[in-house]
Amino acid sequence: MPQTSSADGITAPFRHLTFRRVWLASILSNLGILIQGVGAAWTMTQMTASAHKVALVQTALMLPVMLIAMPAGAIADMHDRRLVALVSLLISLIGASALAMVTWLGLITPNILLALCFVVGTGMALLGPAWQSSVNEQVPSETLPAAVALNGISYNIARSVGPAIGGVVVAYAGAVAAFALNALLYLPLLVALFLWKRPAEPSRLPPERLSRAIVSGVRYISNSPAIKVVLTRAIVIGAIGGAIIALMPLVVRDLLHGGPQTYGVMLGAFGLGAVIGALNVTGMRKRMSGEAAIRACSLSMAGAIAAVALSRQPVLSAAALVVAGAGWMIAATLNNIGVQLSAPRWVAGRSLAAYQAAGSGAIALGSWAWGDLTNAAGVGTALLVSAALMLASPLVGLWLPMPRIGARGEEAVVFADPEVRLALTGRSGPLVVEIEYRVSQENARAFHRAMQDVQLMRQRNGAYSWSIARDIADPESWTERYHCPTWFDYLRQRNRSTASELAIERQAFAFHFGPDPVRVRRMLERPFGSVRWKDNTPDHSAAEEKYHQVPAAVRAHPPLG
């Protein structure tokens, strides 16, 4: 981790060389993606008059994020995030190069265009979690919100000029030039990531299998109320607001009667608004609560989308798109910051992947629906419906208000392993943990409420079958019980708790009274098939032997479980 420094503004992350290199290179990469987007969307309008097919270009680029987000996040958490990002960029480079070649040979069709856009989108879907979760490895944690906002600015600087450049490129050199230029602009980011000397941080434990890592990520998110609220709000905004992005080519063609240059200018106006919005995120976070900010963004976007639907003048449409872009960017950045600061590092990639899947999946599926509605009722009517739904979307906040977000994320706290006298391997299990409390009867209700928070903490860190029971013969005796699949899974669960989660555990522990401390029992269940019947059965894998050779880090105040 970089050394901590004072965060005195949105430019603070630029003090760190790696972040500065990656950020500058990402502008060029984003520029190429947007130039390709213009070429792909306009090429589709020339091959077919179907609004459904045109909207599917956006779906092809965004759908991979929804489909492979959790595996991508798990891979980012399990492996070197720099290497994951490099491989992801190579996939997108191959897709972009193939698209340029097929178009140059005159073999492009609507289905081939959508398929190769899907390949490019797949690479970007793999890149997203690794890139975003590595930001806190490039800058100190107190500058993380500024770094997240700067990454949004990077994309939207490119968005403010990229579509206009793309329109000029398509108009004067054709779509093949746009696709080839995108392939070339991946190279600077590949170089910047190659030059990043990411310090190796060997784990005490072997990595989880991919399937189990995905389950761990889903379990963490499903037991994290704050993250679930952010994901739900991102889905609402993405599904409704995505209409303005998906239908932009049709707005230009049918409402403004323009060409690719006009299309580029309209997307550039949206990107300019997004840059303005990103520059004001820090100020909004200081002046407004998260719920108030999201509400303001939704209302401003509703008005802007309605204006685009009714306008027939490019200048008025561009002005409305500036407002829509600002609202879109502020909402997206606030949600992104909320997820990054709510998730500990061990699950950061999977949490960000879930956020990307929620937002991008909503945009992808919403684009499909908006395309169908446009075919049936016209682009103006579809945008007015989108504006009406966006106007009503703040009502969701009455049910799911945006959570309060702390100033910084937290690292998990590492503890010494518990005492063990039974021969165990990493695969031994399931493990059953029982924690016995004595609680006075007058504190029973308060203790039970506190244990509901403990339940969420245990489950999101890897426990299952959690329960709390009260002795009917001794009402002051309570027993907490939960399972972990294997010994290694238990050690992972034990060492995933953050400082704030340990505070929740200590709050429950404070209800215990009596001369004896809280009693913890860790037991090995041995269902049929887990007993090793032969003496010559291998007991340790190479990864497990490595674990036993690495000394455990020791901290004070170990967890109860």
C-alpha positions in Angstrom: 0.0 0.0 0.0 1.2 3.5 -0.7 2.1 5.7 2.3 -0.8 7.7 3.7 -0.9 11.3 2.8 -3.3 14.1 3.3 -6.2 14.2 0.9 -6.8 17.9 0.1 -8.8 17.7 -3.1 -9.8 15.7 -6.1 -6.2 16.0 -7.6 -4.6 14.2 -4.6 -4.4 10.8 -6.2 -2.2 12.2 -9.0 0.7 12.3 -6.5 1.0 8.6 -7.0 2.9 7.5 -10.1 1.0 4.3 -10.8 -2.4 5.9 -10.6 -1.3 8.8 -12.7 0.0 6.5 -15.5 -3.0 4.3 -15.5 -5.4 7.2 -15.4 -3.8 9.0 -18.4 -3.7 5.7 -20.4 -7.3 5.0 -19.5 -8.4 8.2 -21.1 -7.0 6.9 -24.4 -8.5 3.4 -23.9 -11.9 5.0 -23.1 -11.6 7.2 -26.1 -11.1 4.2 -28.3 -14.1 2.3 -26.8 -16.4 5.3 -27.4 -15.1 5.8 -31.0 -15.9 2.1 -31.6 -19.3 2.6 -30.0 -20.1 5.3 -32.5 -18.9 3.2 -35.4 -20.9 0.1 -34.2 -24.2 1.9 -33.6 -24.0 3.9 -36.9 -23.0 0.8 -38.8 -26.1 -1.0 -37.5 -28.4 1.8 -38.5 -27.0 1.5 -42.0 -27.5 -2.3 -42.2 -31.1 -2.4 -40.7 -34.0 0.0 -39.9 -34.9 -2.1 -36.8 -34.8 -0.1 -33.6 -34.5 -3.3 -31.8 -31.3 -4.2 -33.6 -29.8 -0.8 -33.0 -30.6 -1.0 -29.3 -29.0 -4.4 -29.1 -25.6 -2.9 -29.8 -25.7 -1.4 -26.4 -27.0 -4.7 -25.0 -24.1 -6.7 -26.6 -21.5 -4.4 -25.0 -23.1 -4.4 -21.6 -24.6 -7.9 -21.2 -21.2 -9.6 -20.5 -20.9 -7.5 -17.4 -24.1 -8.9 -16.1 -23.3 -12.5 -17.1 -19.7 -12.9 -15.9 -19.5 -10.1 -13.3 -19.2 -12.4 -10.3 -16.7 -14.8 -11.8 -14.7 -11.8 -12.9 -14.8 -10.3 -9.4 -13.8 -13.7 -7.8 -10.9 -14.0 -10.2 -9.8 -10.4 -9.3 -9.9 -11.2 -5.6 -8.1 -14.6 -6.0 -5.3 -13.6 -8.3 -2.9 -10.7 -9.1 -5.3 -7.9 -10.2 -2.6 -6.5 -12.5 -2.3 -9.7 -14.5 -6.1 -10.1 -14.6 -6.4 -6.6 -16.1 -3.7 -7.3 -18.7 -5.4 -10.5 -19.9 -8.8 -8.8 -20.0 -7.4 -6.0 -22.2 -5.9 -8.6 -24.5 -9.3 -10.1 -25.0 -10.9 -6.8 -25.9 -7.9 -6.0 -28.2 -8.5 -9.3 -30.1 -12.2 -8.5 -30.4 -11.6 -5.0 -31.6 -9.0 -6.2 -34.1 -11.3 -8.9 -35.5 -14.1 -6.4 -35.8 -11.9 -4.1 -37.9 -10.7 -6.9 -40.1 -14.2 -8.3 -40.8 -15.5 -4.9 -41.6 -12.5 -4.1 -43.9 -13.2 -7.4 -45.8 -16.8 -6.5 -46.2 -18.1 -9.5 -44.3 -19.8 -7.6 -41.5 -23.5 -8.4 -40.8 -25.8 -7.4 -37.9 -25.2 -10.7 -36.1 -21.4 -10.6 -36.6 -21.3 -7.0 -35.4 -23.3 -8.0 -32.2 -21.1 -11.0 -31.6 -17.8 -9.1 -31.8 -19.2 -6.3 -29.7 -20.0 -9.0 -27.2 -16.3 -10.2 -27.2 -15.1 -6.6 -26.6 -17.6 -6.3 -23.8 -16.5 -9.6 -22.3 -12.9 -8.3 -22.0 -14.1 -5.0 -20.4 -16.4 -7.0 -18.0 -13.3 -9.0 -16.8 -11.3 -5.8 -16.6 -13.7 -3.8 -14.5 -13.5 -5.5 -11.1 -9.8 -6.0 -11.3 -9.2 -2.4 -12.3 -11.6 -0.8 -9.8 -10.7 -2.9 -6.9 -7.0 -2.2 -7.5 -7.5 1.5 -7.0 -7.0 1.2 -3.3 -3.6 -0.4 -4.0 -2.5 2.6 -6.0 -3.6 5.4 -3.6 -4.1 5.8 0.2 -7.6 4.9 1.4 -8.4 8.5 2.4 -8.0 9.6 -1.3 -10.1 6.7 -2.5 -13.3 8.7 -3.1 -11.3 11.2 -5.2 -9.7 8.4 -7.1 -13.1 6.8 -7.9 -14.4 10.2 -9.1 -11.3 10.7 -11.2 -11.8 7.3 -12.9 -15.3 8.5 -13.7 -13.9 11.8 -15.1 -11.4 9.8 -17.2 -14.2 8.0 -18.9 -16.3 11.1 -19.3 -13.4 13.3 -20.6 -13.2 10.7 -23.3 -17.0 10.7 -23.6 -17.1 14.4 -24.1 -14.8 14.3 -27.1 -14.7 10.7 -28.2 -18.2 10.4 -29.8 -17.5 13.6 -31.7 -14.2 12.3 -32.9 -15.9 9.0 -33.7 -18.5 10.8 -35.7 -15.8 12.5 -37.8 -13.8 9.3 -38.2 -16.9 7.3 -39.4 -18.0 10.2 -41.7 -14.7 10.6 -43.4 -12.9 7.3 -43.0 -15.6 4.7 -42.4 -16.5 2.4 -39.5 -13.4 0.2 -40.2 -11.1 3.1 -39.2 -13.1 3.6 -35.9 -12.7 -0.1 -35.1 -9.0 -0.1 -35.9 -8.4 3.1 -33.9 -10.0 1.4 -30.9 -7.6 -1.5 -31.1 -4.6 0.8 -31.2 -5.8 2.8 -28.2 -5.7 -0.2 -26.0 -1.9 -0.3 -26.2 -1.1 2.6 -23.8 -3.1 1.0 -21.0 -1.4 -2.3 -21.6 1.9 -0.6 -21.2 0.9 1.3 -18.1 -0.3 -1.9 -16.3 2.8 -3.7 -17.4 5.0 -1.0 -15.8 3.0 -1.2 -12.5 5.2 -3.1 -10.0 2.5 -4.4 -7.8 3.9 -5.8 -4.5 3.3 -9.5 -3.9 1.2 -10.2 -0.8 1.4 -14.0 -0.2 -1.7 -15.4 1.6 -1.5 -17.6 4.7 -4.1 -19.8 3.1 -4.4 -21.3 -0.4 -6.9 -19.5 -2.7 -10.5 -20.6 -2.8 -11.8 -22.5 -5.7 -13.6 -20.3 -8.2 -17.0 -21.8 -7.5 -16.6 -21.4 -3.8 -15.2 -17.8 -4.2 -18.3 -16.9 -6.2 -20.5 -18.3 -3.4 -18.5 -16.4 -0.8 -19.1 -13.2 -2.7 -22.8 -13.8 -3.2 -23.1 -14.7 0.5 -21.3 -11.5 1.6 -23.4 -9.2 -0.6 -26.7 -11.0 0.4 -25.9 -10.4 4.1 -24.8 -6.8 3.7 -27.8 -4.5 3.9 -25.9 -1.4 2.7 -24.6 -3.0 -0.4 -28.0 -4.5 -1.3 -29.6 -1.1 -1.1 -27.0 0.5 -3.4 -27.3 -2.3 -5.9 -31.1 -2.0 -6.0 -30.9 1.8 -6.5 -28.3 1.3 -9.3 -30.7 -1.2 -11.0 -33.5 1.3 -10.9 -31.5 4.2 -12.3 -29.8 2.0 -14.9 -33.0 0.4 -16.3 -34.8 3.7 -16.6 -32.0 6.1 -17.5 -30.4 3.7 -19.9 -33.1 4.7 -22.5 -31.3 8.0 -23.3 -28.1 6.1 -24.1 -29.6 3.2 -26.0 -31.9 5.3 -28.1 -29.4 8.1 -28.9 -28.8 7.0 -32.5 -32.6 7.0 -33.1 -32.9 10.5 -31.4 -30.4 11.8 -33.9 -31.8 10.0 -36.9 -35.6 10.4 -36.3 -35.9 13.5 -34.1 -33.0 15.7 -35.1 -32.6 14.3 -38.7 -28.8 14.4 -38.3 -25.9 12.2 -39.3 -22.9 10.6 -37.5 -21.4 14.0 -36.7 -24.5 15.1 -34.9 -24.6 11.7 -33.1 -21.0 12.3 -31.9 -21.9 15.8 -30.7 -24.9 14.6 -28.7 -22.9 11.9 -27.0 -20.1 14.4 -26.4 -22.7 16.7 -24.7 -23.7 13.8 -22.4 -20.0 13.2 -21.6 -19.4 16.9 -20.9 -22.2 16.8 -18.4 -20.8 13.7 -16.8 -17.4 15.5 -16.3 -19.1 18.4 -14.7 -21.0 16.0 -12.5 -17.9 14.1 -11.4 -16.1 17.4 -10.5 -18.9 18.2 -8.2 -19.3 14.8 -6.5 -17.1 15.8 -3.5 -19.1 19.0 -2.9 -22.4 17.1 -3.1 -21.1 14.5 -0.6 -20.3 17.3 1.8 -23.6 19.3 1.4 -26.2 16.5 1.0 -27.0 13.1 2.3 -26.7 10.1 -0.2 -30.5 9.9 -0.4 -30.9 13.6 -1.1 -28.2 13.5 -3.8 -29.7 10.5 -5.6 -33.1 12.2 -5.5 -31.8 15.4 -7.0 -30.0 13.4 -9.7 -33.2 11.4 -10.6 -35.3 14.6 -10.8 -32.8 16.4 -13.0 -32.5 13.4 -15.3 -36.2 13.1 -15.6 -36.5 16.7 -16.8 -33.6 16.3 -19.2 -34.9 13.1 -20.8 -38.3 14.8 -21.3 -36.6 17.7 -23.0 -34.7 15.5 -25.4 -38.0 13.7 -26.3 -39.7 17.0 -27.1 -36.8 18.9 -28.7 -36.2 19.1 -32.4 -33.2 21.5 -32.2 -29.7 20.0 -31.7 -28.7 22.9 -29.4 -31.6 22.3 -27.0 -31.1 18.6 -27.1 -27.3 19.0 -26.4 -28.1 21.3 -23.4 -30.5 18.8 -22.0 -28.0 16.0 -22.4 -25.4 18.0 -20.4 -27.9 18.0 -17.5 -28.7 14.3 -18.0 -25.0 13.4 -18.1 -24.3 15.3 -14.9 -27.1 13.5 -13.0 -26.1 10.1 -14.4 -22.4 10.5 -13.4 -23.1 11.8 -9.9 -25.5 9.0 -9.2 -23.1 6.4 -10.6 -20.1 7.8 -8.7 -21.9 7.9 -5.4 -23.0 4.3 -5.8 -19.5 3.2 -6.7 -18.0 5.0 -3.7 -20.6 3.5 -1.5 -19.8 -0.1 -2.6 -16.0 0.4 -2.4 -16.1 1.9 1.1 -18.6 -0.7 2.4 -16.7 -3.8 1.3 -13.4 -5.0 2.9 -10.5 -5.7 0.6 -10.9 -9.5 0.5 -14.3 -9.2 -1.3 -13.8 -5.8 -3.0 -13.6 -7.3 -6.5 -16.7 -9.3 -6.1 -18.7 -6.4 -4.5 -17.7 -4.1 -7.4 -18.5 -6.9 -9.8 -22.0 -7.1 -8.3 -22.4 -3.4 -8.7 -21.3 -3.5 -12.3 -23.6 -6.4 -13.0 -26.5 -4.6 -11.4 -26.0 -1.3 -13.3 -24.9 -2.8 -16.6 -27.4 -5.6 -16.5 -30.2 -3.1 -15.9 -28.9 -1.0 -18.8 -28.6 -4.0 -21.1 -32.0 -5.5 -20.4 -33.6 -2.0 -20.2 -32.1 -1.2 -23.7 -33.8 -4.3 -25.1 -37.2 -3.2 -23.6 -36.8 0.5 -24.8 -36.0 -0.8 -28.3 -39.2 -2.8 -28.3 -41.2 0.1 -27.0 -39.7 2.4 -29.7 -40.6 0.0 -32.4 -44.2 0.0 -31.2 -44.7 3.7 -30.2 -41.7 5.8 -31.5 -38.6 7.2 -29.9 -40.3 10.3 -28.5 -42.9 8.3 -26.7 -40.4 5.9 -25.3 -38.3 8.7 -23.9 -41.3 10.4 -22.3 -42.2 7.1 -20.6 -38.6 6.9 -19.4 -38.8 10.5 -18.0 -42.0 9.7 -16.2 -40.6 6.6 -14.5 -37.4 8.5 -13.6 -39.6 11.2 -12.0 -41.3 8.6 -9.9 -38.0 6.7 -9.0 -37.2 8.7 -5.8 -40.3 7.0 -4.3 -38.0 3.9 -4.0 -36.1 5.8 -1.4 -39.1 5.6 1.0 -38.6 1.9 1.0 -34.8 1.6 0.5 -33.1 4.8 1.6 -29.5 5.2 0.6 -27.2 4.1 3.5 -24.8 6.4 5.3 -21.3 5.8 4.0 -18.2 6.1 6.2 -15.1 8.0 5.4 -13.0 5.0 4.4 -13.0 1.3 3.8 -11.7 -1.3 6.3 -9.1 -4.0 6.2 -9.9 -7.4 7.7 -8.1 -8.1 11.0 -5.8 -11.2 11.1 -5.6 -13.4 14.2 -3.6 -16.4 15.4 -5.1 -19.8 14.7 -7.0 -21.4 17.6 -5.5 -24.2 19.6 -6.0 -27.6 17.9 -5.1 -31.0 19.3 -6.9 -33.1 16.6 -5.1 -33.8 13.4 -6.7 -31.7 10.7 -6.1 -30.9 7.1 -7.5 -28.0 5.1 -10.3 -30.2 3.8 -11.4 -31.4 7.2 -15.0 -30.5 7.9 -17.6 -29.4 8.3 -16.6 -27.4 11.3 -19.3 -26.6 13.9 -18.7 -23.6 16.3 -20.7 -23.2 19.4 -20.4 -20.1 21.6 -22.1 -20.2 25.0 -23.3 -17.0 26.8 -24.9 -16.3 30.1 -27.3 -13.3 29.8 -29.5 -11.9 32.6 -33.2 -12.3 31.8 -33.8 -8.5 31.8 -31.3 -8.1 29.0 -32.6 -11.0 26.9 -34.5 -8.9 24.4 -31.5 -6.5 23.8 -29.1 -9.4 23.5 -31.3 -11.1 20.9 -31.4 -7.9 18.9 -27.6 -7.6 19.1 -27.3 -11.2 17.9 -29.2 -10.4 14.7 -26.2 -8.2 13.7 -23.8 -10.9 14.7 -25.8 -13.3 12.4 -25.3 -11.1 9.4 -21.6 -10.7 10.2 -21.0 -14.4 10.5 -22.9 -15.3 7.4 -21.4 -12.7 5.1 -17.9 -13.8 6.2 -18.6 -17.5 5.4 -20.7 -19.2 8.1 -23.9 -21.1 7.3 -26.7 -22.7 9.3 -26.4 -20.0 12.0 -28.7 -20.2 14.9 -29.2 -18.8 18.4 -30.9 -21.0 21.1 -32.0 -20.4 24.7 -32.0 -23.2 27.3 -35.6 -23.9 28.4 -34.3 -25.2 31.8 -31.8 -22.4 32.3 -33.2 -19.2 30.7 -29.9 -17.3 31.3 -28.0 -19.8 29.1 -27.8 -19.0 25.3 -25.9 -20.9 22.6 -24.8 -19.4 19.3 -24.1 -22.1 16.6 -22.9 -22.0 13.1 -21.1 -24.2 10.5 -18.2 -23.7 8.1 -17.6 -26.2 5.2 -13.9 -27.0 6.0 -11.1 -26.1 8.3 -9.6 -23.7 5.8 -13.0 -22.1 5.3 -13.3 -21.6 9.0 -9.9 -19.9 9.2 -10.9 -17.7 6.3 -14.2 -16.8 8.0 -12.4 -16.1 11.3 -9.9 -13.7 9.6 -12.4 -11.7 7.5 -13.9 -9.6 10.2 -13.2 -5.9 10.1 -12.7 -3.7 13.1 -16.3 -2.5 13.0 -17.6 -6.1 12.7 -15.5 -7.0 15.8 -17.1 -4.2 17.6 -20.5 -5.8 16.9 -19.2 -9.0 18.3 -17.9 -7.3 21.4 -21.2 -5.6 21.9 -22.9 -9.0 22.1 -20.1 -10.2 24.4 -20.8 -7.3 26.7 -24.1 -8.9 27.7 -22.3 -12.0 29.1 -22.0 -12.1 32.9 -20.6 -14.5 35.5 -17.2 -15.6 36.8 -16.4 -17.7 33.7 -15.7 -16.2 30.3 -17.7 -17.0 27.2 -17.1 -20.6 26.2 -16.2 -21.4 22.6 -16.2 -24.9 21.2 -15.0 -25.9 17.8 -16.1 -29.3 16.7 -15.4 -31.5 13.6 -18.4 -33.2 12.1 -17.5 -36.5 10.4 -20.3 -37.5 8.0 -19.7 -40.6 5.9 -17.1 -40.0 3.2 -14.9 -37.5 5.2 -13.1 -40.1 7.3 -9.8 -41.2 5.9 -9.9 -45.0 6.0 -6.4 -45.8 4.8 -3.1 -44.8 6.5 -1.4 -44.1 3.2 -4.1 -41.6 2.0 -2.3 -38.3 1.3 -3.1 -35.9 4.1 -1.9 -32.5 2.8 -1.8 -30.9 -0.6 1.2 -28.8 -1.6 -0.8 -25.6 -0.9 -1.8 -26.9 2.5 1.9 -27.7 3.4 2.8 -24.2 2.4 0.1 -22.9 4.7 1.5 -24.9 7.7 5.0 -23.4 7.0 3.9 -19.8 7.2 3.6 -18.3 10.7 0.3 -16.8 11.6 0.0 -13.0 12.2 -1.0 -12.3 15.8 -3.2 -9.4 17.0 -4.7 -8.7 20.4 -8.4 -9.3 21.2 -9.1 -12.4 19.1 -12.7 -13.0 17.9 -15.0 -15.2 20.0 -15.6 -17.5 17.1 
